[in-house]
């Protein structure tokens, strides 16, 4: 029964995911970089020039105090209307791979919905590279470059009564990289990508 529930969740996540072709003529993806912060949002141009709330937004940070973490950006906050989250994650992951070591989950805690997103990347996305992070104490004895706080990993293990040795199987324990800028390039080709740097 548990496997059936997991299958249904994964099927719903993949079927509900919206992509570049689902953006309306007025929608676009905007990236604003502000030092060690980058905000990704799906927005809509209003005909009258008035401000419209974003369809979805995702904030990532670097220099998060979690360790070197393979130079990854960390998702600090995410919200999106049904189906738009995966597009934002893909764009943020491509961008974070281009301008750093990739993208990782919050190091303190994640929601059930966010966990399912990371689990989907780990198990169902062959186009995404998964790189294991180490513990802050350098358990792998390979130097500090991949050492990273694993609070959300341990919380998830405790929540699921997982064995301590299974921590490397938890999707939150990894960095995700997506090379090639395929989604961003598709957005650019459609005139639906805007990038700016706040000074």
LOVOTI-376150 format. One line per field, with one value per residue (C-alpha): residue number from 1; residue in one letter; x, y, z. Coordinates in pm, 1 decimal. Example, Ala and Ser with C-alpha at 12.3 -4.5 7.8 and 13.67 -1.06 7.14 Angstrom:
LOVOTI-376150
seq 1 2
type A S
east 1230.0 1367.0
north -450.0 -106.0
up 780.0 714.0
//
This chain:
LOVOTI-376150
seq 1 2 3 4 5 6 7 8 9 10 11 12 13 14 15 16 17 18 19 20 21 22 23 24 25 26 27 28 29 30 31 32 33 34 35 36 37 38 39 40 41 42 43 44 45 46 47 48 49 50 51 52 53 54 55 56 57 58 59 60 61 62 63 64 65 66 67 68 69 70 71 72 73 74 75 76 77 78 79 80 81 82 83 84 85 86 87 88 89 90 91 92 93 94 95 96 97 98 99 100 101 102 103 104 105 106 107 108 109 110 111 112 113 114 115 116 117 118 119 120 121 122 123 124 125 126 127 128 129 130 131 132 133 134 135 136 137 138 139 140 141 142 143 144 145 146 147 148 149 150 151 152 153 154 155 156 157 158 159 160 161 162 163 164 165 166 167 168 169 170 171 172 173 174 175 176 177 178 179 180 181 182 183 184 185 186 187 188 189 190 191 192 193 194 195 196 197 198 199
type X X X X X X X X X X X X X X X X X X X X X X X X X X X X X X X X X X X X X X X X X X X X X X X X X X X X X X X X X X X X X X X X X X X X X X X X X X X X X X X X X X X X X X X X X X X X X X X X X X X X X X X X X X X X X X X X X X X X X X X X X X X X X X X X X X X X X X X X X X X X X X X X X X X X X X X X X X X X X X X X X X X X X X X X X X X X X X X X X X X X X X X X X X X X X X X X X X X X X X X
east 0.0 285.5 448.0 118.3 82.9 440.1 371.3 54.2 239.1 517.0 267.1 74.9 394.8 509.5 166.0 85.4 423.5 395.4 668.7 775.4 496.5 234.0 326.5 68.6 160.4 184.2 385.4 763.0 1031.6 1236.7 1563.6 1692.6 2041.1 2128.2 2473.6 2441.3 2065.8 1879.9 1503.0 1323.5 961.1 696.5 516.5 249.0 258.9 -60.8 -212.2 -251.7 101.8 -21.5 166.4 49.5 149.7 382.8 243.9 535.9 862.5 1177.2 1456.7 1805.1 2106.0 2479.1 2707.7 2439.0 2666.9 2601.2 2959.0 3130.9 2855.2 3025.1 2967.2 2590.5 2308.6 2042.6 1667.3 1553.4 1189.3 957.1 590.5 397.8 48.8 -29.8 208.0 451.6 701.2 895.5 959.9 1098.5 1316.6 1452.2 1537.5 1696.0 1893.4 2029.9 2118.4 2278.0 2484.0 2601.7 2688.4 2795.6 2799.1 2428.9 2116.8 2037.8 1750.0 1726.4 1971.9 1738.1 1398.0 1177.0 803.2 650.0 581.6 942.4 1069.0 866.4 1026.3 1379.5 1283.2 1154.6 1483.1 1679.5 1479.8 1315.0 1537.3 1828.3 1910.8 1997.6 2334.9 2318.9 2625.1 2650.0 2730.9 2936.3 2871.0 3016.6 3266.4 3414.8 3296.7 3426.2 3776.4 3812.1 3851.2 3600.1 3474.8 3163.5 3110.0 2760.8 2504.9 2252.5 1979.3 1692.3 1833.7 1840.4 1496.0 1355.2 1523.2 1379.7 1036.0 1041.1 1216.3 1504.7 1829.9 2128.1 2328.1 2053.2 2127.0 2300.8 1978.8 1776.9 1740.5 1799.4 2159.0 2267.3 2342.6 2160.9 2314.4 2151.8 2396.3 2323.7 2068.8 1803.0 1502.3 1652.9 1750.2 1394.9 1258.8 1501.5 1404.5 1040.0 1118.4 1008.9 1326.2 1439.3 1750.2 1870.5 2117.8 2020.1 2297.4
north 0.0 237.7 175.5 246.0 578.9 675.3 584.6 795.4 1093.2 1068.3 1033.5 1337.5 1539.2 1456.8 1496.6 1823.5 1982.4 2277.0 2380.2 2658.1 2580.7 2628.2 2992.8 3232.1 3515.9 3744.0 3516.8 3520.7 3398.6 3664.4 3621.1 3893.7 3845.2 4046.8 3950.0 3610.1 3594.8 3509.5 3523.2 3336.0 3412.9 3345.1 3670.1 3809.0 4141.3 4331.2 4514.4 4831.7 4821.4 4745.0 4504.8 4145.1 3892.7 3617.8 3281.2 3127.4 3228.5 3059.4 3220.5 3069.7 3179.6 3123.7 3177.0 3021.7 2917.4 2547.0 2467.8 2466.2 2235.8 2183.0 2553.1 2490.5 2741.9 2654.9 2686.8 2918.6 2965.5 2837.3 2881.0 2827.4 2772.9 2415.3 2279.3 2571.4 2464.9 2216.6 2482.6 2719.4 2444.9 2350.9 2712.4 2770.4 2444.9 2534.1 2884.0 2755.3 2505.7 2783.1 3020.8 2774.5 2409.1 2340.1 2348.8 2186.2 2175.2 2387.0 2250.7 2288.6 2158.2 2101.0 2055.5 1729.4 1889.6 2006.9 1662.3 1506.6 1749.2 1649.1 1281.7 1314.2 1471.9 1193.6 901.5 1015.2 1270.4 1109.0 1453.1 1578.7 1498.4 1404.5 1471.6 1341.6 1592.2 1497.9 1564.2 1882.1 1660.5 1533.9 1173.7 1092.9 1217.1 1396.2 1757.1 2034.1 2110.0 1888.8 1920.2 2049.6 2063.9 1781.1 1892.5 1838.8 1495.7 1380.7 1525.0 1332.5 1009.2 1054.4 1126.5 805.3 591.5 544.4 378.0 610.3 446.1 533.7 907.8 904.3 768.3 1072.4 1310.4 1610.6 1497.5 1580.2 1863.7 1860.9 1990.3 2045.2 2144.8 2287.0 2557.7 2374.4 2526.5 2874.5 2868.6 2761.7 3052.6 3293.1 3165.5 3229.8 3579.8 3472.5 3510.1 3827.8 3854.3 4149.9 4226.2 4444.7 4679.8
up 0.0 86.1 -254.3 -427.4 -242.4 -339.0 -702.6 -706.4 -553.1 -812.3 -1096.7 -977.4 -942.4 -1294.9 -1455.7 -1280.1 -1356.1 -1591.2 -1832.2 -2066.1 -2315.1 -2041.8 -1983.0 -2125.4 -2360.3 -2055.5 -1825.7 -1784.0 -1544.7 -1367.5 -1180.9 -952.6 -807.5 -500.7 -373.6 -211.1 -278.4 -597.1 -635.6 -912.7 -987.4 -1247.8 -1312.2 -1538.6 -1717.4 -1644.1 -1941.9 -1740.0 -1595.5 -1243.8 -1017.5 -1017.4 -748.1 -872.6 -978.1 -792.9 -631.7 -508.7 -306.3 -293.6 -89.9 -85.7 210.3 426.5 713.6 656.3 547.9 209.0 75.9 -263.3 -340.0 -366.2 -341.5 -83.6 -129.1 149.8 53.4 -218.0 -299.3 -619.3 -748.7 -848.8 -1107.1 -1132.6 -864.7 -1082.4 -1350.1 -1087.4 -937.2 -1281.8 -1364.5 -1022.9 -1050.8 -1393.9 -1276.8 -952.7 -1154.9 -1387.8 -1101.5 -832.7 -738.2 -787.2 -571.2 -237.0 8.4 321.1 575.4 873.9 766.7 463.3 418.8 297.2 -41.6 -74.5 25.1 -257.4 -505.8 -395.9 -391.9 -747.6 -861.4 -693.5 -830.7 -1154.7 -1325.8 -1514.4 -1660.5 -1309.9 -1150.8 -782.8 -569.4 -213.0 60.4 365.3 732.4 887.1 1074.8 743.8 783.5 433.3 529.0 195.7 312.9 384.9 30.9 59.0 436.2 504.4 783.2 751.2 992.2 748.5 655.9 1018.6 1088.7 793.4 907.7 1257.5 1112.4 909.0 1172.6 929.6 1027.3 1088.2 809.7 559.0 576.3 235.4 77.9 189.4 -108.3 119.0 179.1 -176.4 -418.4 -753.0 -1074.3 -1412.3 -1684.0 -2025.2 -1932.9 -2140.1 -1960.3 -1934.3 -2303.0 -2396.2 -2190.9 -2358.7 -2704.0 -2618.7 -2486.0 -2138.0 -1931.1 -1758.0 -1545.4 -1346.7 -1072.6 -781.9 -670.1
//
